[in-house]
Amino acid sequence: MNNIFVYCEIEDGKVADVSLELLTKARALAETLECRVEALAIGHNLAGIEKQLAQYGAEVVHVADGAELAPFRTLPHAAIICGVFKEEQPQIALFGATCTGRDLAPRVSSALHSGLTADCTSLEIGDHSEARTGKEYKNLLYQIRPAFGGNIIATIINPDHRPQMATVREGVMKMEPVANPKAAEIKTIDYKKFLSDGDFAVKIIAREMEERKIDIKGSPIIVAGGYGMGSKEGFDLLYQLAEVLGAEVGASRAAVDAGFTEHERQIGQTGVTVRPKLYIACGISGQIQHTAGMDGSSMVISINTDPEAPINKIADYAIIGDVNAVIPKMIKYYKQNSK
C-alpha cells in the first residue's frame, strides 16, 4: 500500500531504458518517503524479468504473463494496470513518455480520476501549503516540467487524488544500477479477472519494425548545430568535425525547422535528451527548450558570435567567433594531432 509503482516497457525480454531510468529515480523518491519501489511487467515470456528490474531497484515485481498480452495493446494493458492500482493503492505511478506511455498513462489516469502530468523533466518530494484554505500537505510529488513553450518551469502537484501520476521522457533521469541488488519479490497478477472481451477488440495482424538509422542518445561526443550554422550546407562542417572526433551530429529545433538536418537529430524539449561526455554547441543560442535536453552533459563547449548567448552561461568553455572560421581550425587541429 502507498508504494511507488513504475510501469516497465518490455520488448523481446528487454526492459526499455526509460523504465530503468524511472526505477533509478523511484529509488531516490522512495528513500525520502520511506516506502518501497514496485515494478509492473505485462507481456509474454517474462520469466526472469525480475532480475533485470531488481538490478535497478525494484523490490517487488508484479508480473502479468500471457500470450494475449504481447505485443502491446492499449486496452488490455490499461485494464490490468487499473485493476492492480485499485488493489495496491500506490501513492505514485510513473510511466515513460514514449509512444506506449503517452497512450497508456492518460487512459489509466482518466479511469482512476487521478490526474497526470506529462513530459516531466524532474521529480522531487516536498510539502505544500494551500493559501486559500490553510491546509498543509506533506510529502507530495513535485512534477516539474517546462511550460508555455519552455519559457517557464512549472511545478505541478496533485494533493488530493492518488496515485500521483507522471510521464517522464527518456534520457531525462540517470540510469544507475544498485550497488548491491537484492532479489525482488515476485507477485503474479491474476490478470484475466481484470479483462473483458471488449479489451481485445483490436487485433494485431502484422508488425513492421525498423532499426533507428540515427541514434544520438548513446554517443559520448555530440557536435550540435543551431540556426546560426546558416544553411544545410553549413551543417556539412559539423559532419566533418564529427568524423574526426568520432562523434554524432545533433541539432536545435530551429535548425531542424529550417530544414538544415533531420528531426531524428533534434535535441531538447521536443527532441531527445542526451548526456554525452562532450557536447559542442555550434551556432546555438541556448534557449531553455534546447538546454533542457543537454544540460546533463559532462562538458559543454559553445561556439557563438554573441558573448551574451544563454548557452555560454552553462558552457564550460565558450569560444566567441564565427562557426565557419572556428570549426575548420578545429578540424585541422584534430587531424594533425590524431596522427
C-alpha positions as CSV (number, residue, x, y, z in Angstrom):
1,M,0.0,0.0,0.0
2,N,1.1,3.5,-0.8
3,N,4.4,2.5,-2.6
4,I,5.8,3.8,-5.8
5,F,4.9,1.9,-9.0
6,V,6.8,2.0,-12.3
7,Y,5.2,0.6,-15.4
8,C,8.0,-1.2,-17.3
9,E,8.0,-1.3,-21.1
10,I,9.4,-4.6,-22.3
11,E,10.2,-5.8,-25.9
12,D,11.6,-9.2,-26.6
13,G,12.5,-9.8,-23.0
14,K,14.5,-6.5,-22.7
15,V,13.4,-3.7,-20.4
16,A,13.3,-0.2,-22.1
17,D,16.0,2.2,-20.9
18,V,13.4,4.8,-19.8
19,S,11.8,2.2,-17.4
20,L,15.2,1.6,-15.8
21,E,15.8,5.3,-15.5
22,L,12.4,5.6,-13.8
23,L,13.3,2.8,-11.4
24,T,16.5,4.6,-10.6
25,K,14.6,7.8,-9.8
26,A,11.9,5.9,-7.9
27,R,14.6,4.6,-5.5
28,A,15.6,8.2,-4.5
29,L,11.9,9.2,-4.1
30,A,11.2,6.0,-2.1
31,E,14.1,6.7,0.2
32,T,12.6,10.1,1.1
33,L,9.1,8.7,1.5
34,E,10.3,5.5,3.3
35,C,8.4,3.2,1.1
36,R,9.1,0.5,-1.5
37,V,9.7,0.5,-5.2
38,E,7.4,-1.8,-7.2
39,A,7.6,-2.6,-10.9
40,L,4.7,-3.6,-13.2
41,A,5.7,-6.0,-16.0
42,I,3.0,-7.0,-18.6
43,G,3.7,-9.2,-21.6
44,H,4.7,-12.7,-22.6
45,N,7.7,-14.9,-21.8
46,L,8.7,-12.8,-18.9
47,A,10.4,-15.5,-16.9
48,G,13.5,-13.9,-15.2
49,I,12.4,-10.3,-15.9
50,E,12.5,-9.6,-12.2
51,K,16.3,-10.0,-12.3
52,Q,16.7,-7.1,-14.7
53,L,14.3,-4.9,-12.7
54,A,16.0,-5.8,-9.3
55,Q,19.3,-4.5,-10.7
56,Y,17.8,-1.0,-10.8
57,G,15.9,-1.1,-7.5
58,A,12.6,-2.9,-7.9
59,E,11.8,-4.5,-4.6
60,V,8.5,-6.1,-5.8
61,V,7.7,-7.1,-9.4
62,H,4.1,-7.6,-10.4
63,V,4.0,-9.9,-13.4
64,A,1.2,-10.5,-15.9
65,D,2.5,-13.1,-18.3
66,G,0.2,-14.3,-21.1
67,A,0.4,-14.8,-24.9
68,E,-2.5,-12.4,-25.4
69,L,-0.6,-9.6,-23.6
70,A,2.1,-9.3,-26.3
71,P,2.7,-7.4,-28.4
72,F,1.4,-4.3,-26.6
73,R,-2.2,-3.3,-27.0
74,T,-3.6,-0.4,-25.1
75,L,-6.9,-1.7,-23.8
76,P,-5.8,-4.9,-22.0
77,H,-2.7,-3.3,-20.5
78,A,-4.8,-0.3,-19.3
79,A,-7.4,-2.6,-17.8
80,I,-4.7,-4.7,-15.9
81,I,-2.9,-1.6,-14.6
82,C,-6.2,-0.1,-13.4
83,G,-7.1,-3.3,-11.6
84,V,-3.7,-3.6,-9.9
85,F,-3.7,0.1,-8.9
86,K,-7.1,-0.3,-7.3
87,E,-5.9,-3.3,-5.3
88,E,-2.5,-2.0,-4.4
89,Q,-3.3,1.7,-3.9
90,P,0.1,3.2,-4.9
91,Q,0.8,6.8,-3.9
92,I,2.9,7.4,-7.1
93,A,2.8,5.8,-10.5
94,L,5.5,6.6,-13.2
95,F,5.4,5.9,-16.9
96,G,7.9,6.7,-19.7
97,A,6.8,9.5,-22.0
98,T,7.1,7.2,-25.0
99,C,4.6,6.3,-27.7
100,T,3.4,3.5,-25.3
101,G,3.4,5.6,-22.1
102,R,1.7,8.5,-23.7
103,D,-1.0,6.2,-25.0
104,L,-1.4,4.2,-21.7
105,A,-1.0,6.7,-18.9
106,P,-3.8,9.1,-19.8
107,R,-6.3,6.2,-20.1
108,V,-5.3,4.9,-16.6
109,S,-5.4,8.4,-15.1
110,S,-8.8,9.1,-16.6
111,A,-10.2,5.8,-15.4
112,L,-8.9,6.4,-11.8
113,H,-9.7,10.1,-11.8
114,S,-6.1,10.7,-10.5
115,G,-4.7,13.5,-12.8
116,L,-1.5,13.2,-14.8
117,T,1.5,15.4,-15.6
118,A,3.1,14.7,-18.9
119,D,6.7,15.0,-20.1
120,C,8.3,15.8,-16.7
121,T,12.0,16.7,-16.6
122,S,12.4,16.4,-12.8
123,L,10.6,14.7,-9.9
124,E,11.0,15.7,-6.3
125,I,9.3,15.3,-2.9
126,G,8.1,18.3,-1.0
127,D,5.4,19.9,1.1
128,H,2.6,22.3,0.1
129,S,0.5,24.9,1.9
130,E,-2.9,25.8,0.4
131,A,-3.1,29.6,0.7
132,R,-6.9,29.7,0.3
133,T,-7.8,27.1,2.9
134,G,-4.6,27.0,5.0
135,K,-4.4,23.2,4.6
136,E,-1.0,21.7,4.8
137,Y,0.1,18.8,2.6
138,K,3.2,16.7,3.4
139,N,5.4,14.7,1.0
140,L,3.8,15.4,-2.3
141,L,5.3,14.6,-5.6
142,Y,6.6,17.7,-7.3
143,Q,6.0,17.1,-11.0
144,I,8.3,19.5,-12.8
145,R,8.2,20.3,-16.5
146,P,8.7,23.2,-19.0
147,A,5.5,25.1,-19.8
148,F,4.3,27.8,-22.1
149,G,6.6,26.7,-24.9
150,G,9.5,26.2,-22.5
151,N,9.5,29.8,-21.3
152,I,8.9,28.8,-17.7
153,I,9.4,25.8,-15.5
154,A,6.2,24.7,-13.9
155,T,5.9,22.7,-10.6
156,I,2.6,20.7,-10.6
157,I,1.2,18.9,-7.6
158,N,-1.8,16.6,-7.1
159,P,-2.7,16.9,-3.4
160,D,-6.0,15.1,-3.1
161,H,-6.0,12.2,-5.6
162,R,-4.0,9.0,-5.8
163,P,-1.9,7.8,-7.4
164,Q,0.1,10.9,-8.3
165,M,0.9,10.1,-11.9
166,A,3.6,11.4,-14.3
167,T,5.3,10.5,-17.5
168,V,9.0,11.2,-17.9
169,R,10.9,11.4,-21.2
170,E,13.7,9.0,-22.0
171,G,17.2,10.3,-21.0
172,V,16.0,12.9,-18.5
173,M,16.8,10.7,-15.5
174,K,20.1,9.0,-14.9
175,M,20.1,5.2,-15.2
176,E,22.2,3.7,-12.4
177,P,22.1,0.1,-11.2
178,V,22.0,-0.7,-7.5
179,A,25.4,-1.3,-5.9
180,N,24.3,-4.4,-4.1
181,P,21.0,-5.5,-5.6
182,K,18.7,-7.9,-3.7
183,A,16.3,-10.4,-5.2
184,A,12.9,-8.9,-5.9
185,E,9.7,-10.4,-4.6
186,I,7.5,-11.7,-7.4
187,K,3.7,-11.2,-7.4
188,T,1.9,-13.0,-10.1
189,I,-1.1,-11.0,-11.4
190,D,-4.4,-12.9,-11.9
191,Y,-4.9,-10.6,-14.9
192,K,-7.9,-12.4,-16.5
193,K,-10.2,-11.1,-13.8
194,F,-9.5,-7.5,-15.0
195,L,-10.2,-8.2,-18.7
196,S,-13.2,-8.4,-20.8
197,D,-13.8,-9.4,-24.5
198,G,-14.1,-5.8,-25.4
199,D,-10.4,-5.2,-24.4
200,F,-9.4,-7.4,-27.3
201,A,-11.4,-5.6,-30.0
202,V,-8.2,-4.6,-31.7
203,K,-6.3,-7.4,-33.4
204,I,-2.6,-7.1,-34.4
205,I,-2.3,-8.8,-37.8
206,A,1.4,-8.0,-38.5
207,R,4.2,-5.8,-37.2
208,E,6.8,-3.9,-39.3
209,M,9.8,-2.9,-37.2
210,E,12.8,-0.9,-38.4
211,E,16.0,-0.1,-36.6
212,R,16.7,3.5,-35.9
213,K,19.1,4.9,-38.5
214,I,20.1,7.8,-36.3
215,D,20.6,7.3,-32.6
216,I,22.4,10.1,-30.9
217,K,21.4,9.2,-27.4
218,G,24.3,6.8,-26.8
219,S,27.1,8.9,-28.3
220,P,29.8,10.0,-25.9
221,I,30.6,13.1,-28.1
222,I,27.9,15.2,-29.8
223,V,28.5,18.1,-32.2
224,A,25.3,20.1,-32.3
225,G,24.3,22.9,-34.6
226,G,21.7,25.6,-34.4
227,Y,20.2,28.2,-36.7
228,G,23.5,30.0,-36.6
229,M,25.0,27.4,-38.9
230,G,23.2,29.4,-41.6
231,S,22.2,26.6,-44.1
232,K,22.1,22.9,-44.8
233,E,25.4,23.3,-46.5
234,G,26.8,25.0,-43.3
235,F,25.8,21.8,-41.4
236,D,28.4,19.9,-43.6
237,L,31.1,21.4,-41.4
238,L,29.5,19.7,-38.3
239,Y,29.6,16.3,-40.1
240,Q,33.3,16.9,-40.9
241,L,34.1,17.8,-37.3
242,A,32.1,14.8,-36.0
243,E,34.0,12.5,-38.3
244,V,37.4,13.5,-36.9
245,L,36.1,13.3,-33.3
246,G,34.2,10.1,-33.6
247,A,31.1,12.0,-32.7
248,E,27.4,12.2,-33.7
249,V,25.7,15.2,-35.0
250,G,22.8,16.8,-33.2
251,A,20.7,19.9,-33.8
252,S,18.4,22.5,-32.2
253,R,14.8,22.8,-33.1
254,A,15.4,26.0,-35.0
255,A,17.9,24.2,-37.2
256,V,15.6,21.3,-37.8
257,D,12.6,23.6,-38.6
258,A,14.8,25.4,-41.1
259,G,15.5,22.1,-42.9
260,F,19.2,22.0,-42.1
261,T,19.0,18.4,-40.9
262,E,16.7,15.5,-39.9
263,H,14.2,15.6,-37.0
264,E,15.9,12.5,-35.5
265,R,18.9,14.7,-34.6
266,Q,16.8,17.2,-32.7
267,I,17.9,17.7,-29.1
268,G,15.8,19.5,-26.5
269,Q,12.3,19.6,-25.0
270,T,10.7,18.4,-28.2
271,G,13.5,16.2,-29.3
272,V,15.8,13.8,-27.4
273,T,17.6,14.2,-24.1
274,V,21.3,13.4,-24.2
275,R,24.1,13.1,-21.6
276,P,27.4,12.9,-23.5
277,K,30.8,13.3,-22.1
278,L,31.4,16.2,-24.5
279,Y,28.8,18.5,-26.1
280,I,30.0,21.0,-28.7
281,A,27.2,23.6,-29.4
282,C,27.8,25.4,-32.7
283,G,25.7,28.5,-33.5
284,I,23.2,27.6,-30.8
285,S,21.7,30.4,-28.8
286,G,20.8,28.2,-25.8
287,Q,17.1,28.7,-25.2
288,I,15.6,26.6,-22.4
289,Q,13.8,24.4,-24.9
290,H,17.2,23.2,-26.1
291,T,19.2,23.2,-22.9
292,A,16.6,21.0,-21.2
293,G,17.8,18.2,-23.5
294,M,21.6,18.6,-23.0
295,D,22.3,20.3,-19.7
296,G,23.3,16.9,-18.2
297,S,26.4,16.8,-20.5
298,S,29.7,16.3,-18.6
299,M,31.4,19.1,-20.5
300,V,30.0,21.7,-22.8
301,I,31.9,23.8,-25.4
302,S,30.0,26.6,-27.1
303,I,30.9,28.4,-30.3
304,N,28.9,31.6,-30.9
305,T,29.4,35.1,-32.1
306,D,27.3,36.5,-29.3
307,P,29.1,36.8,-25.9
308,E,25.7,37.1,-24.2
309,A,24.2,34.0,-25.7
310,P,22.5,31.9,-23.0
311,I,24.4,28.8,-24.0
312,N,27.6,30.5,-22.7
313,K,26.2,30.5,-19.2
314,I,26.1,26.7,-19.0
315,A,29.2,26.1,-21.1
316,D,32.5,25.1,-19.5
317,Y,34.3,26.8,-22.4
318,A,32.9,29.5,-24.7
319,I,34.6,30.3,-28.0
320,I,33.4,33.7,-29.2
321,G,33.7,33.6,-33.0
322,D,32.2,32.6,-36.3
323,V,31.5,28.9,-36.6
324,N,32.6,29.0,-40.2
325,A,36.0,30.2,-39.2
326,V,36.4,28.3,-35.9
327,I,35.3,24.8,-36.9
328,P,37.7,24.4,-39.9
329,K,40.5,25.3,-37.5
330,M,39.3,22.6,-35.0
331,I,39.1,20.0,-37.8
332,K,42.7,20.9,-38.9
333,Y,44.0,20.8,-35.3
334,Y,42.4,17.4,-34.5
335,K,43.6,15.9,-37.8
336,Q,47.2,17.0,-37.1
337,N,47.2,15.8,-33.5
338,S,45.5,12.5,-34.1
339,K,48.3,11.1,-36.3
